[in-house]
């Protein structure tokens, strides 16, 4: 007990609750979901600070409208959605180990990965939605989101979809920890090629860092551009 009546821990620090740790966890694996109701979906261990995040991207060719609404146990998730082919949804869910998820407004099936993290915040600290085209014959397009500064309990969660030409996608980051892939698909070579790639990167520094997705179009005629649709989020624990 200090002279002012506060409990202290070592070197005079004020006692308090333990700091929140990110504890990023993949809940199951990739699952294809379309406009429908899904019951009994695992969302991990209940936690006051739990954030449930859904990554989604298409493995079918073309411009597929991303869902316009996703609810989890009747509450609307925040959607970071490109108009086509890729989205991220999130919601703070402190109770329960399973959930009912209702998806609507989408143009088809999306491969999805559920991720949980811990955060005291109500939502993402930063988001970005980007689109463009990579020229043919080896042209490339890189989408980037930079956060300045990140924290050592932060994480980028992002990804995208490329189609037409021959898209070759890669996830890049200036984080020393690199990028971890959660969803991936490539239909191989051909004029109707399609690829998607999503992942995350945990931060280990407290400075300016970025997340990137790159589409390198390896079609050889130089006549067919390759589209790239991407979404980015950055979360931190506090």
C-alpha positions as CSV (number, residue, x, y, z in Angstrom):
1,X,0.0,0.0,0.0
2,X,1.4,3.4,-1.0
3,X,1.3,6.5,1.2
4,X,-1.7,7.6,-0.9
5,X,-3.6,4.4,-0.3
6,X,-3.2,2.8,-3.7
7,X,-2.1,-0.8,-4.1
8,X,1.1,-1.0,-6.0
9,X,3.1,-3.7,-7.8
10,X,6.9,-3.6,-8.0
11,X,8.6,-0.3,-8.8
12,X,5.5,1.6,-7.8
13,X,3.1,0.6,-10.6
14,X,-0.6,0.8,-9.9
15,X,-2.2,-2.6,-9.6
16,X,-4.9,-3.2,-12.2
17,X,-6.4,-5.7,-14.6
18,X,-4.0,-7.7,-16.8
19,X,-3.4,-6.3,-20.3
20,X,-5.6,-7.7,-23.1
21,X,-3.7,-10.1,-25.4
22,X,-4.6,-10.5,-29.1
23,X,-5.0,-14.3,-28.9
24,X,-5.8,-14.6,-32.7
25,X,-7.5,-18.0,-33.3
26,X,-8.8,-19.6,-36.5
27,X,-12.2,-21.2,-35.8
28,X,-12.3,-24.3,-38.0
29,X,-11.2,-24.1,-41.6
30,X,-12.5,-22.7,-44.9
31,X,-16.3,-23.2,-45.4
32,X,-18.3,-22.3,-48.5
33,X,-21.4,-20.3,-47.6
34,X,-24.0,-18.5,-49.7
35,X,-27.3,-16.6,-48.9
36,X,-28.8,-18.8,-46.2
37,X,-29.0,-19.3,-42.4
38,X,-26.3,-21.3,-40.7
39,X,-26.8,-22.6,-37.2
40,X,-24.3,-24.0,-34.6
41,X,-21.3,-22.2,-36.2
42,X,-18.3,-22.4,-33.8
43,X,-17.0,-19.0,-32.6
44,X,-14.7,-20.2,-29.9
45,X,-14.5,-19.5,-26.2
46,X,-16.7,-16.8,-24.7
47,X,-14.8,-13.7,-23.7
48,X,-15.8,-10.1,-22.8
49,X,-13.3,-8.8,-25.4
50,X,-13.9,-11.3,-28.2
51,X,-14.2,-10.0,-31.7
52,X,-15.6,-12.4,-34.3
53,X,-14.3,-11.8,-37.8
54,X,-15.4,-13.5,-41.1
55,X,-13.2,-13.4,-44.2
56,X,-14.9,-14.2,-47.5
57,X,-13.8,-14.5,-51.1
58,X,-15.1,-16.3,-54.2
59,X,-13.5,-19.2,-56.0
60,X,-15.8,-18.9,-59.0
61,X,-15.1,-16.8,-62.0
62,X,-16.5,-13.3,-62.6
63,X,-17.9,-10.3,-60.7
64,X,-19.9,-11.9,-57.8
65,X,-21.7,-9.4,-55.7
66,X,-20.5,-9.5,-52.1
67,X,-23.1,-10.0,-49.3
68,X,-24.9,-6.8,-48.3
69,X,-25.9,-8.1,-44.9
70,X,-24.6,-10.7,-42.4
71,X,-26.1,-11.1,-39.0
72,X,-24.7,-13.1,-36.1
73,X,-27.2,-14.2,-33.5
74,X,-29.6,-11.5,-34.9
75,X,-27.1,-8.6,-34.7
76,X,-25.7,-7.0,-37.8
77,X,-22.0,-7.5,-38.4
78,X,-20.0,-4.5,-39.8
79,X,-19.2,-5.3,-43.4
80,X,-16.0,-4.1,-45.1
81,X,-17.1,-5.2,-48.6
82,X,-15.9,-4.6,-52.1
83,X,-18.7,-4.4,-54.5
84,X,-17.6,-7.8,-55.8
85,X,-15.8,-11.0,-54.8
86,X,-14.4,-10.2,-51.4
87,X,-15.4,-9.0,-47.9
88,X,-14.6,-8.9,-44.2
89,X,-17.3,-8.8,-41.5
90,X,-16.8,-8.3,-37.8
91,X,-18.8,-8.0,-34.6
92,X,-18.0,-8.0,-30.8
93,X,-19.6,-11.1,-29.4
94,X,-18.8,-11.6,-25.7
95,X,-21.0,-14.6,-25.0
96,X,-21.7,-18.1,-26.4
97,X,-19.5,-20.7,-28.2
98,X,-21.7,-21.2,-31.3
99,X,-23.7,-18.8,-33.3
100,X,-26.5,-18.5,-36.0
101,X,-25.2,-16.6,-39.0
102,X,-27.6,-15.3,-41.7
103,X,-26.1,-14.1,-45.0
104,X,-28.1,-12.2,-47.6
105,X,-27.6,-10.0,-50.7
106,X,-24.7,-11.9,-52.1
107,X,-24.4,-13.1,-55.7
108,X,-23.2,-16.6,-55.0
109,X,-21.1,-18.8,-52.7
110,X,-18.1,-17.4,-50.9
111,X,-15.3,-19.3,-49.2
112,X,-15.2,-18.1,-45.6
113,X,-12.8,-18.3,-42.6
114,X,-13.8,-17.3,-39.1
115,X,-11.1,-15.6,-36.9
116,X,-11.5,-14.5,-33.3
117,X,-9.3,-12.0,-31.6
118,X,-9.5,-10.0,-28.3
119,X,-9.9,-6.3,-28.2
120,X,-11.4,-3.7,-25.9
121,X,-12.5,-1.7,-29.0
122,X,-15.9,-1.9,-30.7
123,X,-14.5,-2.3,-34.2
124,X,-11.6,-2.1,-36.5
125,X,-9.0,0.7,-36.1
126,X,-8.6,1.1,-39.8
127,X,-10.2,-0.3,-43.0
128,X,-9.7,0.1,-46.8
129,X,-11.5,-1.1,-49.9
130,X,-9.6,-1.0,-53.3
131,X,-10.0,-2.1,-56.9
132,X,-8.1,-1.9,-60.1
133,X,-6.6,-3.8,-63.0
134,X,-3.2,-5.3,-63.8
135,X,-2.1,-5.0,-67.4
136,X,-1.4,-8.1,-69.5
137,X,1.9,-9.5,-70.4
138,X,3.4,-9.4,-66.9
139,X,1.7,-6.2,-65.6
140,X,1.2,-6.0,-61.9
141,X,-1.0,-4.0,-59.5
142,X,-0.4,-3.7,-55.7
143,X,-3.0,-2.5,-53.2
144,X,-1.6,-1.2,-49.9
145,X,-2.9,-0.1,-46.5
146,X,-0.5,1.5,-44.2
147,X,-1.1,2.0,-40.4
148,X,1.1,4.5,-38.6
149,X,1.8,3.5,-35.9
150,X,0.8,-0.1,-35.3
151,X,1.1,-1.7,-31.9
152,X,2.7,-5.0,-30.7
153,X,-0.9,-6.3,-30.1
154,X,-2.2,-5.3,-33.5
155,X,-3.1,-7.4,-36.6
156,X,-3.7,-6.8,-40.3
157,X,-6.5,-9.0,-41.7
158,X,-6.9,-8.6,-45.5
159,X,-7.1,-10.2,-48.9
160,X,-8.5,-10.1,-52.4
161,X,-9.7,-11.7,-55.6
162,X,-8.2,-11.5,-59.1
163,X,-9.9,-12.6,-62.4
164,X,-9.4,-12.3,-66.2
165,X,-6.0,-12.7,-67.7
166,X,-3.9,-15.0,-65.6
167,X,-3.9,-13.5,-62.1
168,X,-1.1,-14.5,-59.6
169,X,-1.8,-13.2,-56.2
170,X,0.6,-12.6,-53.3
171,X,0.1,-11.2,-49.8
172,X,2.9,-8.9,-48.6
173,X,3.6,-7.0,-45.5
174,X,6.4,-4.9,-43.9
175,X,5.7,-6.7,-40.6
176,X,8.7,-8.9,-39.6
177,X,6.2,-11.7,-38.8
178,X,5.2,-11.9,-42.5
179,X,1.8,-12.9,-43.8
180,X,-0.1,-16.1,-42.9
181,X,-2.6,-17.4,-45.5
182,X,-6.1,-18.4,-44.4
183,X,-8.0,-18.7,-47.8
184,X,-6.5,-19.4,-51.2
185,X,-7.6,-20.6,-54.6
186,X,-6.3,-20.5,-58.1
187,X,-8.1,-22.1,-61.1
188,X,-4.9,-22.4,-63.2
189,X,-4.1,-20.9,-66.6
190,X,-6.6,-19.9,-69.2
191,X,-8.7,-17.0,-70.4
192,X,-11.2,-17.4,-67.6
193,X,-8.8,-17.7,-64.8
194,X,-9.7,-16.7,-61.2
195,X,-7.7,-16.5,-58.0
196,X,-8.3,-15.4,-54.4
197,X,-6.0,-15.0,-51.4
198,X,-6.7,-13.9,-47.8
199,X,-4.7,-13.9,-44.6
200,X,-3.4,-12.0,-41.6
201,X,-0.2,-10.6,-40.1
202,X,0.4,-10.0,-36.4
203,X,2.4,-6.9,-35.5
204,X,5.6,-7.2,-33.5
205,X,6.7,-3.5,-33.6
206,X,5.2,-0.1,-32.7
207,X,5.9,2.0,-35.8
208,X,4.6,2.4,-39.4
209,X,3.7,-0.9,-41.1
210,X,1.7,-2.0,-44.1
211,X,-0.3,-4.9,-45.6
212,X,-0.4,-5.5,-49.4
213,X,-1.9,-7.7,-52.0
214,X,-0.4,-7.9,-55.5
215,X,-1.8,-9.3,-58.7
216,X,0.8,-10.2,-61.4
217,X,-0.9,-10.9,-64.7
218,X,1.1,-13.5,-66.6
219,X,-1.1,-13.7,-69.7
220,X,1.2,-13.2,-72.7
221,X,-0.9,-11.5,-75.4
222,X,-0.8,-8.2,-73.5
223,X,-4.5,-7.7,-74.5
224,X,-6.3,-9.0,-71.4
225,X,-6.1,-7.1,-68.1
226,X,-6.6,-8.8,-64.8
227,X,-9.0,-7.3,-62.2
228,X,-8.1,-7.0,-58.5
229,X,-10.6,-6.5,-55.7
230,X,-9.3,-6.2,-52.2
231,X,-10.3,-5.3,-48.6
232,X,-8.1,-4.5,-45.6
233,X,-8.7,-4.2,-41.8
234,X,-6.4,-3.5,-38.9
235,X,-7.3,-4.3,-35.3
236,X,-5.5,-3.8,-32.1
237,X,-6.3,-4.9,-28.5
238,X,-6.6,-1.4,-27.0
